[in-house]
Amino acid sequence: MVFSRLFFIYLFFPICFLCYFATKKTSYRNAVLIVFSLLFYACGDLSFLWLVVASALVNFVLGRGIERFRDKTPAKLLLALGLVLNLGTLVGFKYTGFFIENLNHWFSLSIPVPDLPLPLGISFFTFRTVSYLIDCAWGKVKSERNFFTFLLYVSFFPITISGPIARYETMQADLHQRRISADDISIGFGRIAVGLAKKIMLADRLSGIVDQFLGNDFTSQTTLGVWYGVVLYALQMYFDFSGYSDMAIGIARIFGFHLDENFRHPFLCKDITEFWQRWHISLGTFFRDYLLYVPLFGKRRKIGGLLLVWFCTGLWHGASWNYIIWGIYYGLFLMLEMGIGKKGMKKIPAVIRHICNKIVIVVGFGIFYCTGGIDQLGDMLLAMAGQNGTGWYDTMLVTSVQNNLFLLIAALLCCFPLLELPKKWMAKNPAVNLTLSVTGTVLAAGLLIVSSILMVDATNTPFLYTKF
């Protein structure tokens, strides 16, 4: 089950909403969310529902033990055990086949490669439990005393199978007591409508063009055709990822949970460092806070930590070399900017900075796309450099731009903070609040209606976010 389905929008979520608001008692509401969260996961991957519950139980017990023996040897041992169990499970399911395939290739071995199924959302709920245990050990949070409350944290359906990677410290207060206002419900439904529109009206429409220009052999595509396809792939990924995050944040807000933003108009960045302060924020801050300063590299801890973070960021996205290369690629550019320094970066004209970082970002998305192996990645880079001998452009590219001009303009415009300007007007002029509120409600309803119509005949196009 995914958010971009009529079944979820018009059956699952409304029933959950009605059951949830049947009473104001927090314990009852938590029970409703647990039931619907487990049902939501079961609809997507019933065979691994036990893993979510087992993960919640094991980490609940470990968290209690860590708090009891905090700053003592048993707490350190329990934390180590928790990291081994959580990360070991993730690595076992997600990377075993990848590691064995590479061992066989490098050392001419013939070890059988197991075909292990990947539990739905394992990367996301594993990182939430890991952050919980570390925060308990560091004293940033108190361990949860109620198992069912912790089970809700682990299984909460808006973020179980995808991000944001919400930390326990962010949700702790809301898990125990929350007040829901009319503004929460209004804002929540608005975020749901916007997120669904990003997915259905933009990401899915861009997906067809991306497949047309990148789905075939790169050696037969023109140079500008490849650049065009990769730029649209970057936009598709943004609207898909941020669309899911918008819906997750909106659904959580309706139920009284205030999740942090996960995307803040990343393509407006002035440099690569700022891009990663705006893109997939919850993942970036996770690695920054828990991995960047590990004492493994001595005097070169800053450089070593940065490369380790970006190696792991790439590997987290999938068991494929292109993801690892993608992570190291960004790590090197971030290291370059770190070497230049903030003052040095500011001396570079803003126009030059924007052009250079957009080229780096687009090439990065091209690397991210090439899951077909090193050969595919090489073909793509040669094509982008104009070295595949097929020319700069052809009639297919011109026709595609002409036929999809309104879609392309809409996609580019939606990269800007169009909805933030009315909020500033509302803050400065309370007299226009009612007009803008009514306009926003009508706009959200319109987006929901149009998205629903498009979903009627839509093929199976789940959020790409769930793949990672």
N, C-alpha and C positions, 0 to 999 in steps of 0.2 A: 504494500500500500504506500502510495506517495501523495503528497499534497495536491499535485496537479491532476487529480482525477475527480470526476463528478461524484463518484461514490463517497470520497472523503469530504468534499465540499458540501454536499447536500444530504448526506446521511450520517456518516460517522461523526463528524465534528458537531453538527446540530444536536445529535442525541447526547454526546458527551457534554455539550454546553447546558442542555436542559437538566441532565442528571446532576451536574456540578452545582448549578444555582438553585437546586431544590431546597437547600438549606445553607445557612451561613457558618455552620460548624466546621472548623478547619480539619479536624480528624476525618469527618465524613468526606469532605472535598478531596483530601489527600487519597482516601480509599478509592474514590471515583477515578482520580487520575491514574492511580496504580493499575486499576483494572483495565482502563482504556489504553494505557501505555503498553501493558503486556499484550493486549489484544492487537494493538497496532503492530507491534513487533512480530507477533505470531502470524499475522496476515502476510508479512513479508518473508519470514524465515522461521517457521514453526520448529524446525529441527534443532535450532540453536537458542530457543527461548530459555532453556535450562542454563545456558552459559551466562546470560544476563543476570538471572537470579543468583546463580552460584558466585558470579563476580561480586555482586552486591553483598552476599553473605560473608564471603571470605574477607573482603576489604572492610566490612563493618567490624568484624572481629579483630582484624589487624589494627584498625584505627583505635579501637578501645584499648588494646594492649600497648600501642605506641604512646598513647596519652598517659596511661598508668605508669609506665616506666620511662617517661620522657627524660632525655639527657643522661640516661643510663645505658649500659651495654645491651640489656634485653630489648630496649626500644630500637637501637641501631640494628640488631639482628632481625627484629620483626619488620623493620622498614626494608632491609635487604631482601628478606623473604618475599615481601609484597612486590618489590620491583621485579624480582626474578619470576614470580608467578604471573604477574600482569604482562610484563614485556615478553616473557618466555612464551606465553600463550599467543600473543600477537605475532611474534616472530615465527612461531611454529606453524600457525595457520597461513600466514601471509607470505612468508619468504622461504620456506623449506624447499619448495620446488625450484625457485630461482637459484638458491645456493647450490643445490645438487647439480642443476644443469650447468652451472659455471664450473664446478669442480670437474664434472665429466669432460667439459670442453678444454679446460686448462691442463689437466693431467691425464687425458686420454683414458678416463675411467668409464665404467658402464654401470654405475649405481642406478638402480631403478628410481625413477622420478615419481613420487607419490602425487596423485591427483586429489589434493585436499580441498574441500569446499571452503570458501571464505565466509565466515559468519558476518551477517549484515551489521554494519556500523561498528565493527570491533575496534577500529582505529580511534573512533570518537569516544566510546564509553571507556576504553582502556586508558586513554589520556586523562579523562575526568577522574578515574579512580587513582591513577598515579599521582596527579596533582593533589588529591585529597590526602593521601598518605604522607607525602612530602610536607604539606602544610601542617599536618598534625605533628610531625616530627619537629618542624621548625617553630611550633607554637603559634602559628598564624591563625589557626582555627582550633576550636575545641571539637573533639570527636563527637559524632552523632550518637545519642543514647537510645534512639528508637530505630529498630531495624527497618520498619516499614517506611519511615521518613527517608532513610538512606536509600531504600529500594526505589522510592520515587525519584530521588536525585539521579540515580544511575539509569533508570528506565524512562524518565520523562519523555513522552513521545515526540514533542517538537524537535528535540535535539538528540534522540537516541541513535538514529541511523545517519545523521549528518551533523554539521556544526550549527551554531558556534560551539566551541569547546568551553562550556560554562563551568567555572570552578565552584567548588562548594562554598567558598567565602562569599561569592556573588549571590548565591541562592539561599544561603543558610537562614537568613532572617525571614525570607518569604516562605520557606518550607514550614516554618513553625507558626507564623501569624501574618496574614496579609489582608489588606483592605482594598477593595476594588471599587473604583469610582466610575462614573459615566464616561469621564475622559479616557480612562484606561480601555474601556470597551470600544469607544469611538476610535481611538488611536490604533488599537489592536486590529479592528476590522479594516481600517485604512491601510495598515501595513500588509495585511493579508491580500487585499485587492491589488496593491502595487506590486507585491512580490509575485503573485500569480500572473499579472500582466507582463512582467519582465520575462517570465518563463515562456508563457504561451504565445504572446504577441511579438516578442523580440527574439529570445534565444532559440525557440523552435523554428522560427522563420529563417533565421540566420543559419541554422544547422544545415538546411537543404543546400544553401549556396556553398557552404564550407565543404560539404561532401562532393559537390560538383567540381570544385577547384583543387581540393587536397585529397580526395578519396581515391583518385587514380594514381598512376605512376608519375612521380615528379619529373622524370626525364622527358615526359611528353607535354609538360605544362610550360607556358611562357613565364618569363621572369616577373613581370608585373602581375600575371595571373596568380603566381605563388604568393607574392606579397599581399595581394588583395585577399586571397583565401586565408592567410595567416592573420591579417588584421581583423577579418570578420570572425575568425576562430577566437581571438582575444576578446572581442565584444561578446560572442556567444558564451564563453566561459564566465565572463563578468556578470552578465544578466542571469545566467543559470545559477551561479554560486550565490550572488547577492540576492537573487529572487527567493531562493530557499531560505536564506538567512532572514530576509524580511518577513516571510511567512512564519518562520519559527519564532522570531521575536514578537510578531503580532499575536500569534496564538498564545504564547506564554504571557503576554501583557494582559490579554483578556482574562486569564486565570489568576492574575495578580503577581506574576513573576516579572522582574525587570532585568532582562538580559542585556549585556553590553553589546554595542554595535560591532559588527564584524567586517563591514566594508564602508569606507568613507570616500567615495568618488576617487578611486585610485588613479585614474588616468589624468587627473589634474596635477599630479605630482611634478615637482621641479627637478627631482633627482631620484635615483634608485632607492636611496635610503628612505625618502618620503613615500615612495610607492609601497614599500613594505611596512610602513606605518599606517597605510590606508587599506591594504589588501589582506584579506584573511587574518585579521588582527588577532583573533584568539589563538591561532596556531603560532603566529610569530611571537607573541608574548609568552606562550608556553615554553618554547625553546629558549627564548631569551632569559626567562626567569629561572629555568631549571637546568639548563645545559650550558649556557654561554660561559659561566665562570667556574666550571668544574676544574679543580686543581690538578690537571693532568699534564700541563705543558710548561710548567716552571715559569721562567721569565717571558716566554712567548705565549703566555696564557691567552692574551687578547686575540692574537692571530689564530692560534690553534683552536681556541674556543669558537671563533667565528667560522672557521672551516668545518669544524665538527657539527656546529648548528646547521649549516647549509647542506652538508652531506646527509644529515639525518632528516632535514626538511625534504630533500629530494626523495630519499628512500621511503619516507612516510607515505608519499603519494602513490607508491606502487612498486612492485617487484619487476623493475625494468631499468636497463642502463640509461635510457634517455632521461628518466627522472633524476638519477644520481648526477648525470652530466648537467642537467638543468639546475640542480641545487648548487653545485660547485661553480657553475657559470655565474649565478647571482652572487655567490660568496666572494668571487674574485672582484666583481664590480663594486661591491660594498667595501671590500678591502681597499680598492683604489680610491674611493671617495673618502674613506677614513684617512688614508695617507695624505690626500690633498687638504683635508680639514674643512671645517665649516666656513672659516674665513676665506680660504682659497676657493671654495665652491661659489661663494657669493660674488667673487670677483669675475666669474664667468658670466657673460651676458645671459639674461633669462631666456632669450629666444634660442640661443645655442644649447643651453641646458635642456630645454624642452625637446628640441629636435633630437639631441643625442640620446636622452633617456627613453624617448618613444621608440627609437630604432632598437635600442637594447631590449626593451620590453617586448616588442613585436618578435624579434629573433628568439627571445626566451620562450614565447608561446609556441613558436615553431618547433623548438627543441622539445617542449612539453607534448606536442602533438605526436611526435614520431615514436610511437610505441612499437613500431615494426622492426626495430634493430638499428645498428650502427650504419648499415648500408642505406637504409631509408633516410636517416638523419644526414648522411653525406650527400645524398641526391638532393635533399631539400636545400642544404646550404649552397651547393653548386648552382641550383636553379635560382636562388635568391641573389647570388652574385653574378648572374647572367652568363654562367659558364656551361649551360647544358645544351647550347646550340639550337634552341627553339625560337629565338627571337624575344622581343620585349613584350609584345602584346598581340592579341588576335581578335577576331570579331566576337568570339564567345565572351571575352572580358567586356568589350564595349556594350554588347547586348545585355549582359547581366547587370551592369551599372545602370543602364537606361531603364530596364524593367523593374529594378529594385530601388530606384532612386529615393522614393518616399520612405522606404524601410531603412535605408542607410542614413538618411537625414535624421529620422526619428531616433535611431540607435545612437548616433553621435550626440544629439541633443540631450538624451537621457543619461549621458555620462556626466552631465552638469547637475549641480544641486538645484533643480528647478523648484522643488517643494520647500526649500528653505527660505526663499525670498518672501513668500506669503507669511511665513512664521515671523519674520522680522517686522513686516508691516503690522501684524497683529500685536506684537509686543510694543510697537511705537504708537499705535493708534487703536485703542480698545474699541472705538466706535465701529470699526470694520470687522470686528471679531465674528459677529453673527453672520454677516454676508459671506466671509471666507469659510466659516465652518459649514454653512449650508452648501456652498460651492464644492468644498472638499468632499462632503457626503455624497453629493450627486455624482461627482467625478469618480469616487470609489465604486459606487453602485454601477456606473457605466462601464468601468474597467472590468468589474466582476461579470456583468452580463455579456460583454463582448468575449471575454476569455472563456466563459461557459459555452457560448455558441461555437467557438473554435474547438473546444475540447470534445464536442459531440462527434465529430468526424476525425479526431486526431488518432494517429497510430500510437503505439506504445513508445513514448519518449520520456522516460523517467529523468529526474534531475541527475545531471552528471556528478553533482556533489556527492551522491551516495556511493560512487565508485571508489572514493578515496578514504 
